[in-house]
Amino acid sequence: MSEQQALDAFGALSQETRLRMVKALVVAGPEGMPAGAVADAVGVPASSASFHLAHLERAGLLTSRRESRSIIYAADYAGLSALVGFLMLDCCQGHPAVCAPAADTCAAASCCLPAEVVTELADPVNP
């Protein structure tokens, strides 16, 4: 990711509605959501949602596809990962302990762990 692409992405995310939209679409998963459902999820009018969704797509954070008469938006996980990677690229400069908190946060994200590990973390006594 170039510095300009990162600036565009951070600029898009620096607005409350757009940040909430990205979070809602990350939760929705790869199948995404129709534009109207995204608008409902974040509590904005559909006309306003279209403007914000287009801005996020131009910034490389969302993808869209047409299904019948609906436009389905989904988080662009590659774009989001590239943004995180851009931030972390030179983080430790030979000192891995500097990156440890971010790595620990990613490792502890229960959504990314196999179901049996999540169950064990939730109840280590009775897995």
C-alpha positions in Angstrom: 0.0 0.0 0.0 1.3 3.4 -0.9 1.3 6.3 1.5 -1.3 8.1 -0.7 -3.6 5.0 -0.5 -3.2 4.9 3.3 -4.0 8.6 3.5 -7.1 8.1 1.4 -8.2 5.1 3.6 -7.6 6.9 6.8 -9.4 10.0 5.4 -12.4 7.8 4.6 -12.4 6.2 8.0 -12.1 9.6 9.9 -15.8 10.2 9.5 -18.1 8.6 12.1 -20.7 7.2 9.7 -18.2 5.7 7.4 -16.3 4.1 10.3 -19.5 2.5 11.6 -20.3 1.3 8.0 -17.0 -0.5 7.7 -17.4 -2.1 11.1 -20.9 -3.3 10.2 -19.7 -4.7 7.0 -16.7 -6.5 8.7 -19.3 -8.1 11.0 -21.5 -9.0 8.0 -18.7 -11.1 6.5 -17.7 -11.7 2.9 -21.3 -12.0 1.7 -21.8 -8.3 2.6 -25.1 -6.4 2.9 -27.4 -4.4 0.6 -26.8 -0.7 0.7 -30.2 -0.2 2.4 -29.4 -2.6 5.1 -26.1 -0.9 5.8 -28.0 2.4 6.0 -30.4 0.9 8.5 -27.6 -0.7 10.5 -25.8 2.7 11.1 -29.0 4.8 11.3 -28.6 7.0 8.2 -30.9 7.8 5.3 -30.3 5.7 2.2 -29.3 8.7 0.1 -26.6 9.6 2.6 -25.5 6.0 2.8 -24.8 5.8 -0.9 -22.5 8.8 -0.7 -20.5 7.3 2.2 -20.4 3.8 0.7 -19.0 5.1 -2.6 -16.4 7.1 -0.7 -15.3 3.9 1.2 -15.2 1.9 -2.0 -13.0 4.5 -3.7 -10.6 4.4 -0.7 -10.2 0.6 -1.2 -12.0 -0.5 1.9 -15.2 -1.9 0.4 -16.3 -3.8 -2.7 -19.6 -3.7 -4.3 -21.6 -6.0 -6.7 -25.0 -5.8 -8.2 -27.6 -8.4 -7.4 -30.8 -7.9 -9.3 -31.8 -4.4 -8.3 -29.6 -4.1 -5.2 -26.0 -3.1 -4.7 -24.3 -5.4 -2.2 -21.4 -3.9 -0.3 -18.8 -6.0 1.5 -15.6 -5.2 3.5 -12.5 -5.5 1.3 -10.5 -7.6 3.7 -7.4 -7.4 1.5 -7.6 -3.6 1.6 -8.2 -3.5 5.3 -5.3 -5.9 5.9 -3.1 -3.8 3.6 -3.9 -0.7 5.8 -3.0 -2.5 9.0 0.1 -3.9 7.3 1.1 -0.3 6.2 0.9 0.8 9.8 2.9 -2.2 11.1 5.4 -2.5 8.3 8.3 -0.9 10.1 6.9 -1.1 13.6 9.6 -2.8 15.6 12.9 -1.9 13.8 14.5 -5.0 15.2 12.7 -4.9 18.5 9.9 -7.5 18.3 8.6 -6.5 21.8 7.3 -3.3 20.2 4.9 -5.2 18.0 3.9 -7.8 20.6 0.8 -5.9 21.8 -0.6 -5.7 18.3 0.2 -9.3 17.6 -1.4 -10.4 20.9 -4.5 -8.4 20.0 -4.8 -10.2 16.7 -4.1 -13.6 18.2 -6.7 -13.1 20.9 -9.5 -12.1 18.4 -12.0 -14.9 19.1 -13.6 -14.4 15.7 -10.4 -15.7 14.0 -9.8 -18.7 16.2 -11.2 -22.2 15.6 -14.5 -22.8 17.5 -12.9 -25.4 19.9 -10.3 -22.8 21.0 -12.9 -20.1 21.6 -14.8 -22.6 23.7 -11.7 -23.5 25.7 -10.9 -19.8 26.2 -14.4 -19.1 27.4 -14.3 -22.0 29.9 -10.8 -23.3 30.4 -11.9 -25.7 33.2 -14.6 -27.5 31.2 -13.6 -27.3 27.5 
